[in-house]
C-alpha cells in the first residue's frame, strides 16, 4: 500500500495580483502617515511589520511597530513646553483612561491644575493629577528639572517649592527613572523625509508591477470569454 500526502495551493492570478495591490496600498498609507506627521509635536514614525503569511492572507498579515527613537528638539517660547531626551512617555489622564504621549506642551489653569494641550490632567509619578499649590502669574516661575521634578516659586516664602515628579513611563508602563526632561523645548517627529521617500519607491514599483499583471490577466480573460461566446 502506498500513501501519498501533501499540500497544494493554487489560486487565480487575478486574485493574487489584487491582494498584492491591497498590501502595497496599505504600506503606502503607512508611509503617507509618517510624511504627514513630520512636523507634528511628539509624533513617532511607524514601521510596517510584514508576516510570512502576508502573501496569502493580504493586509491581515500586516501590523505596525513604533519607532521610539528621540525626534528633533526645538526651543519653544512657552516655558511649560517639555520634551524627553530619552525614551519614554508623559502620562495624561483622559476620559478613556491613561494616555501615553511624547507631546509635552503643558499649561495650567486658574486652579493650578497642570494640563496638556487638550486640557487633560498631567499625571505625576504616583499616578495622580499634578496641581500647583501656588498659582503663578508668570509660567517663568515654574521650574522642571531633568528628572521631571516640578517646582514653583512662592512669593510669600521667596523660595522654589516642590510640587511633584512628572509621570514618565516606557511603552510597558514602567516608570523611567532618568527621562532627561528639557524644559522650554518641543520634540518634533523622528521622521526622516528622505528615508520615507526612498523606501516608498520599491512599494510604488511593486504596486505598478502587480497592476500591469492584473491588467494583462484581465485582458486575457476577456479574450477567452469573447472567444467562448463566439463559438457555435
N, C-alpha and C positions, 0 to 999 in steps of 0.2 A: 504494500500500500504506500502511496506517495502523497504527502501533504504539502501543498503549495500555499504559502501565505504572503501577504504584502499589503502595502498601502499605495493606492494610485489616486492621484489628484489631478483632475482635468477640469478646465472651465473655459468659457468662451473668451477669446482675446479682447472683445469689446468690453466685457465686464472688468477684466484686469486693467485695461487702459483707463477706464472711468475711475476705478478705485485708486489707481496711482495718481491721477489728476486731483482727486479729492485730498489725498495725503499731501501732495505738493502745495495745494491751495491752503491747507491748514498750516503748513510750515511757513508759507509766505505771510499768513496772518500773524504768526508769532514774530516774524521779523519786522513787520509793519508796526506791531505794538511796541517793540523796542525802539524803533525810529521815532514814533510819536512821543514816547516817554523820555527822549533825550534831554529835554530842558525841564523836566519835572523834578521838583524837590523830593528827595527820598526814594525815587524810583529805582528799582533793581531789575536789571535785564533778565529775561527768561531764556533758558536754553531748552531746545526740544530734546526729549528723550524718546528714541525710537526703539521699540522692542523688536525681537527677532520675528514676531508673528505679524508685523505691520503689513508685510507683503500680501498676507492672506486675509487679514481682518480689517485692513484700511485704517481710518482715523482712530478707531478704538484702540489701536496699538501705540498711539502717541500720548505722551504726557509732558509735563513741564518741570524743569528744575530751576530754582532761583540762584542766580549768580550773586554771592554775598560779598564780593569784593567792594571795598570802600570807593565811593564815587568822587566826583570833583568838588573840592571845597571852594567856597567863595564868601568873602566878607559881606556882612549884612549891615544895614542901617538900624535894624531892630536889635536892641540889646538882648532881648529874650529869645532870639533865634539861636538854636543849638544844633550841633552836628556831632557825629560819633566818628572818631578817627580809627576805632576798632570795630570789629564785627559785633553786631547787637542791634536791639530794637528798643525804642521807647514804648512803655506800656500806657495805653489810653483806655479809659472806661467809656464804652459806648452802650447804646440801648440793646445791642446784640451781644454784649459781653466784652471781654478784654480784647483789644486790638493791638497788634504789634506793628510799629511803623518806624521808618528811618526819618520821617518828616518831623523835624524838631522846631517848627515855627510856633512858638508859645506866646501867650499873653495872660493877663489876669483881669478879673472883673472887679467891681467895686467892693465885693465882699472879701477879696483876696484869694479867690479860687484860681489856681493855675490851670489854664485851658490850652487846648491846641487850636489850630486854625479853624476847626469846625465846631468850636465851643464845647468839646468833650473834655472832662476832667483828666488831668495828667496824674498818673499814679506814682506813688513812692515805692521804694524797695520793699515795703511791708504790705503793698497791695491796696493802700488807702489813698484817696484823693489828696493831693497836696494843697494846703491852704496857708497863705501867708498870715501870720498873726499881726503883722504891721503892713498896712496897705500904703505903699509909697506913692508919692505924686509923680515920681520920675522912675522909669524902668532902670535907669543907671544905678539906682540904689539897691538893685538885686545882683548878687554875685553867685555864679555857678562855677565850681572848680572842676578840674579834670576828672575827679571821682564822681561827679554828678551831685555834689553836696550843695544845696540851695541855702543861701544866707540872705538876709535883708537888713538894711541899715535902719536902726531905730533912733530917730532924732531925740527921743527922751533920754536914752542912755548914751547916745553918741557912739554906739558900737554896732558892728555887724553881728547879728544874732542868727543862729542856725535854725533852719526850718525842717528840712528832710532831704534824703537822698532821692534823686530821680530813679524810678524803677527802670533799669536797663537789663534786658534778658536776651538770651540767644533764641534761635528758632525753636528750641525744645522747651523753652520756658524757664531755663536755669538762669539765675542772676549772673550778670557779667561784673566781675569784681574791679576790672580796670577798663572802663569804657572809653577813656580819653575824650571826655566831653569838651568841645570847643565852643565857648560862648561867643555870640556875635558872628556866627558863621552858618551858612546853609550848605547842605550837601546835595548837589545835583546828581543826576543819574550816573551810573557806571557804564553807560552805553558808549561804545566807540562806533561812530557812524561809518567810518572807513571799513571796519571789520564787518558790520552788518551788511553793507552793500557788496563787499567781496564775497561773503558767504551766501548772499542771496542769488548770485549769478548761476551757480550749479542748479539751484532749485528751479529757476526760470527755464534753464535749458532742459531739465528733465521734464518739466511740465509741457514745454513745446514739443519735445520728442514724443511723449505719450499722446499729445493731441494729434500729431501727424499720423501716428499709428492708428489711433481711433478713426480718423477721417478715412484712411486707406481701407481699413476693415469695413467701415460703414459703406463706402463706395462699392467694395467687392460684394458685400451682402445685398446691396440694391441691384447689382448686375445679376446676381444669382436669382433673386426674386423676379426680376424682369424677364429673364430667360425662361424660368419655370412657368411664368404666366403666358408666355408666347407659344409654348409647346402645345400641340394639338393631340 
